[in-house]
Amino acid sequence: MLHEWRNVVATPCRRLRERGPLGVSLAVIACVAVIGLHEFQQTAAGAGVVRVLSEVRADQPVWLTLLRTPVSLFVPAVDLPAWGGLPRLFLAFALAELLFGRVRTLAVAYAVTLAGTLGARVMIALGPGRLGVPAEAAHTVDTGASAAIVGLFAYTAVAVRSPLLFLAAVVPTVTGSIAEPNLAGREHLIAVAVAMVLGAVSRGAHCQRPLPVSKAADRDVTQDGKAAQDGKVTHDREAGQGGEGGHGAEAGWGRETGEGDSRCRRPAGHGRDGRDPQR
């Protein structure tokens, strides 16, 4: 429980304090895009533009689906309320952005959405049955961020090892998709499966990465090595002075009294002024 609290709540809150509002800029942009495209779609001119840019169906060429999928991710489905899904959209993108960064969040959201869209083509090709869907589903418009939302929650839960997050944010969607096996529900199941695989791969790569050595540790090691080297030099100097015997002591006494080596070289019988006392 403490591990999950730290990974899902404490760490994102700390990074939000460090980065400020820019830490969830992608989540804010996603919400603004959904609201803006929804309102623009309600106008006569905007409906045609949004349809050309974002309408994805299984009867389209694959290349056209690949081009329209990024925009279709932020266009709410016609039969679903746009405002009701905004809290889940913001929470999914904000949590993933704070934990993994903007680039990985966008990559995972696009990957799971595209996987669901391409998976729908496979299920339509299989035909009616346990794994397939009727051919009429090929004409269904497939837009919305629901697959990306549940996919981001599943990816985050697996990557940070949070069963409670998976239970709260992913299991209800999976249960509803199984209870009502339509095309959208099947796409959600595919998105969850792909997100879990991506999360497991990401976590495995993170565990195999070598632990970085902190700067403080490097500084301590450097200081210890320098102290050891200084201690060795001091020891060598003391050993060298001890080997000189009394001469070393006398030379040291001469330096302390200010006479230096001149006292040792003064001719015998001369005073401090250099004169011979017998003269």
C-alpha positions as CSV (number, residue, x, y, z in Angstrom):
1,M,0.0,0.0,0.0
2,L,2.8,2.4,0.9
3,H,4.7,1.6,-2.3
4,E,1.6,2.3,-4.4
5,W,0.9,5.5,-2.6
6,R,4.4,6.7,-3.2
7,N,4.4,5.8,-6.9
8,V,0.9,6.9,-7.8
9,V,0.4,9.9,-5.5
10,A,3.5,11.1,-3.7
11,T,5.9,11.1,-6.7
12,P,3.5,12.8,-9.2
13,C,2.6,15.5,-6.6
14,R,6.3,16.1,-5.9
15,R,7.1,16.5,-9.6
16,L,4.1,18.8,-10.0
17,R,5.4,21.1,-7.3
18,E,8.8,21.1,-9.0
19,R,7.6,21.7,-12.5
20,G,4.5,23.8,-11.8
21,P,1.6,23.9,-14.3
22,L,4.0,23.0,-17.2
23,G,4.2,19.5,-15.6
24,V,0.7,18.8,-16.8
25,S,0.7,20.9,-20.0
26,L,0.0,17.9,-22.2
27,A,-3.1,16.9,-20.1
28,V,-4.4,20.5,-20.3
29,I,-3.8,20.7,-24.1
30,A,-5.7,17.3,-24.5
31,C,-8.7,18.6,-22.6
32,V,-8.7,21.9,-24.5
33,A,-8.5,20.0,-27.8
34,V,-11.4,17.8,-26.9
35,I,-13.6,20.7,-25.9
36,G,-12.6,22.8,-28.9
37,L,-13.1,20.0,-31.5
38,H,-16.4,19.1,-29.9
39,E,-17.7,22.7,-30.1
40,F,-16.3,23.1,-33.6
41,Q,-18.0,19.9,-34.7
42,Q,-21.4,21.3,-33.7
43,T,-21.2,24.0,-36.4
44,A,-22.2,23.5,-40.0
45,A,-18.8,24.2,-41.4
46,G,-16.9,22.6,-38.6
47,A,-18.6,19.2,-39.0
48,G,-17.2,18.7,-42.4
49,V,-13.7,19.8,-41.5
50,V,-13.6,17.5,-38.4
51,R,-15.0,14.6,-40.5
52,V,-12.2,15.0,-43.1
53,L,-9.5,15.3,-40.5
54,S,-10.5,12.7,-37.9
55,E,-13.2,10.3,-39.2
56,V,-11.8,6.8,-39.0
57,R,-13.6,3.7,-40.2
58,A,-12.6,0.1,-40.9
59,D,-13.6,0.4,-44.6
60,Q,-11.0,3.1,-45.2
61,P,-7.5,2.5,-46.6
62,V,-4.9,1.9,-43.9
63,W,-2.8,4.9,-44.9
64,L,-5.8,7.2,-44.4
65,T,-6.5,5.6,-41.0
66,L,-2.9,6.2,-39.9
67,L,-3.1,9.9,-40.9
68,R,-6.4,10.5,-39.1
69,T,-5.8,8.5,-35.9
70,P,-3.8,11.3,-34.1
71,V,-6.7,13.8,-34.6
72,S,-9.4,11.2,-34.0
73,L,-8.0,10.6,-30.5
74,F,-9.2,14.0,-29.4
75,V,-12.6,14.0,-31.2
76,P,-15.3,12.7,-28.8
77,A,-17.6,10.0,-30.0
78,V,-21.0,11.2,-31.3
79,D,-23.0,9.0,-28.9
80,L,-20.9,9.9,-25.8
81,P,-21.0,13.2,-23.8
82,A,-17.7,15.2,-24.2
83,W,-17.7,16.8,-20.8
84,G,-18.3,13.6,-18.8
85,G,-15.0,12.0,-19.9
86,L,-12.8,15.1,-19.3
87,P,-11.9,14.3,-15.7
88,R,-10.7,10.8,-16.6
89,L,-8.9,12.2,-19.7
90,F,-7.1,14.8,-17.6
91,L,-6.2,12.3,-14.8
92,A,-4.8,9.7,-17.3
93,F,-2.7,12.1,-19.3
94,A,-1.5,14.1,-16.2
95,L,-0.5,11.0,-14.3
96,A,1.4,9.5,-17.2
97,E,3.0,12.9,-18.1
98,L,4.3,13.4,-14.6
99,L,5.7,9.9,-14.3
100,F,7.0,9.2,-17.8
101,G,7.1,12.5,-19.7
102,R,5.2,14.0,-22.6
103,V,6.8,12.0,-25.4
104,R,6.2,8.6,-23.9
105,T,2.7,9.5,-22.9
106,L,1.8,10.6,-26.5
107,A,3.5,7.5,-27.9
108,V,1.6,5.1,-25.6
109,A,-1.7,6.9,-26.2
110,Y,-1.2,6.7,-30.0
111,A,0.0,3.1,-29.9
112,V,-3.0,1.7,-28.0
113,T,-5.5,3.7,-30.0
114,L,-4.0,2.6,-33.3
115,A,-3.8,-1.0,-32.0
116,G,-7.6,-0.9,-31.2
117,T,-8.3,0.6,-34.6
118,L,-6.3,-2.0,-36.5
119,G,-7.6,-4.7,-34.3
120,A,-11.1,-3.8,-35.4
121,R,-10.2,-4.5,-39.0
122,V,-9.0,-8.0,-38.0
123,M,-12.2,-8.7,-36.0
124,I,-14.4,-7.5,-39.0
125,A,-12.4,-9.8,-41.3
126,L,-13.1,-12.7,-39.0
127,G,-16.8,-12.2,-39.2
128,P,-19.6,-12.8,-36.6
129,G,-18.5,-15.1,-33.9
130,R,-16.7,-15.2,-30.6
131,L,-13.7,-13.2,-31.8
132,G,-15.2,-11.4,-34.8
133,V,-17.9,-8.8,-35.3
134,P,-20.4,-8.3,-38.1
135,A,-19.3,-6.7,-41.4
136,E,-21.6,-3.8,-40.8
137,A,-19.3,-2.5,-38.1
138,A,-16.8,-1.5,-40.8
139,H,-18.9,1.6,-41.5
140,T,-19.0,2.7,-37.8
141,V,-17.1,5.9,-37.1
142,D,-14.3,5.2,-34.6
143,T,-13.2,8.3,-32.8
144,G,-12.7,9.3,-29.2
145,A,-10.0,9.1,-26.5
146,S,-11.6,6.2,-24.5
147,A,-9.0,3.7,-25.7
148,A,-6.2,6.0,-25.0
149,I,-7.5,6.7,-21.5
150,V,-7.9,3.1,-20.4
151,G,-4.6,2.3,-22.1
152,L,-2.7,5.0,-20.2
153,F,-4.1,3.8,-16.9
154,A,-3.2,0.2,-17.7
155,Y,0.3,1.2,-18.8
156,T,0.9,3.3,-15.7
157,A,-0.5,0.6,-13.3
158,V,1.8,-2.1,-14.8
159,A,4.9,0.2,-15.1
160,V,4.8,1.3,-11.5
161,R,3.3,-1.9,-10.1
162,S,0.0,-0.5,-8.8
163,P,-2.8,-3.1,-8.6
164,L,-5.1,-0.6,-6.9
165,L,-4.9,1.8,-9.8
166,F,-5.5,-1.1,-12.2
167,L,-8.5,-2.2,-10.2
168,A,-10.0,1.3,-9.9
169,A,-9.4,2.6,-13.4
170,V,-9.1,-0.4,-15.8
171,V,-11.2,-3.2,-14.4
172,P,-14.5,-1.4,-14.7
173,T,-13.9,-0.7,-18.4
174,V,-12.8,-4.2,-19.1
175,T,-15.8,-5.6,-17.3
176,G,-18.2,-3.4,-19.3
177,S,-16.4,-4.4,-22.5
178,I,-16.9,-8.0,-21.8
179,A,-20.5,-7.6,-20.7
180,E,-21.3,-5.7,-23.9
181,P,-19.1,-7.2,-26.7
182,N,-19.5,-4.5,-29.3
183,L,-16.8,-3.0,-31.5
184,A,-15.8,-0.3,-29.1
185,G,-15.6,-2.7,-26.2
186,R,-13.4,-5.1,-28.2
187,E,-11.1,-2.2,-29.0
188,H,-10.8,-1.3,-25.4
189,L,-9.7,-4.9,-24.6
190,I,-7.1,-4.7,-27.3
191,A,-5.9,-1.3,-26.0
192,V,-5.6,-2.7,-22.4
193,A,-3.7,-5.8,-23.6
194,V,-1.2,-3.7,-25.7
195,A,-0.7,-1.2,-22.8
196,M,0.0,-4.0,-20.3
197,V,2.6,-5.4,-22.7
198,L,4.2,-2.0,-23.2
199,G,4.2,-1.4,-19.4
200,A,5.8,-4.7,-18.7
201,V,8.5,-4.1,-21.3
202,S,9.2,-0.6,-19.9
203,R,9.4,-1.9,-16.4
204,G,11.8,-4.7,-17.4
205,A,14.1,-2.2,-19.2
206,H,14.0,0.1,-16.1
207,C,15.0,-2.8,-13.8
208,Q,17.9,-3.9,-16.0
209,R,19.3,-0.3,-16.2
210,P,22.3,0.1,-14.0
211,L,21.8,2.3,-11.0
212,P,23.4,5.8,-11.4
213,V,26.1,6.9,-9.0
214,S,25.2,10.1,-7.3
215,K,27.4,13.2,-7.4
216,A,27.7,13.1,-3.6
217,A,29.1,9.6,-3.8
218,D,31.6,10.6,-6.4
219,R,32.6,13.6,-4.3
220,D,33.1,11.4,-1.2
221,V,35.2,8.9,-3.1
222,T,37.4,11.7,-4.5
223,Q,37.9,13.3,-1.1
224,D,38.8,9.9,0.5
225,G,41.3,9.2,-2.3
226,K,42.8,12.7,-1.9
227,A,43.0,12.3,1.9
228,A,44.7,9.0,1.6
229,Q,47.3,10.4,-0.9
230,D,48.0,13.4,1.4
231,G,48.4,11.1,4.4
232,K,50.9,9.0,2.4
233,V,53.0,12.1,1.4
234,T,53.0,13.3,5.1
235,H,54.2,9.9,6.2
236,D,57.0,9.9,3.7
237,R,58.2,13.3,4.7
238,E,58.3,12.4,8.4
239,A,60.1,9.2,7.6
240,G,62.7,11.2,5.6
241,Q,63.3,13.7,8.4
242,G,63.7,10.9,10.9
243,G,66.4,9.3,8.8
244,E,68.5,12.4,9.0
245,G,68.9,12.1,12.8
246,G,70.3,14.9,14.8
247,H,71.2,17.0,11.8
248,G,67.6,17.3,10.9
249,A,66.7,18.3,14.4
250,E,69.5,20.9,14.6
251,A,68.5,22.3,11.3
252,G,65.0,22.6,12.4
253,W,66.1,24.4,15.7
254,G,68.2,26.8,13.6
255,R,65.2,27.7,11.5
256,E,63.0,28.2,14.5
257,T,65.6,30.6,16.1
258,G,66.1,32.5,12.9
259,E,69.8,31.5,12.5
260,G,69.4,28.8,9.8
261,D,72.4,27.0,8.4
262,S,74.8,30.0,8.9
263,R,75.3,29.0,12.5
264,C,76.5,25.5,11.4
265,R,78.9,27.1,8.9
266,R,80.4,29.8,11.2
267,P,84.2,29.3,11.5
268,A,85.4,28.0,14.9
269,G,86.5,30.7,17.4
270,H,84.4,33.5,15.9
271,G,81.6,35.3,17.6
272,R,78.3,36.3,16.3
273,D,79.7,39.5,14.6
274,G,82.3,37.4,12.7
275,R,85.3,38.8,14.6
276,D,88.0,36.7,16.3
277,P,87.9,37.4,20.1
278,Q,91.6,36.8,20.4
279,R,92.2,39.9,18.2
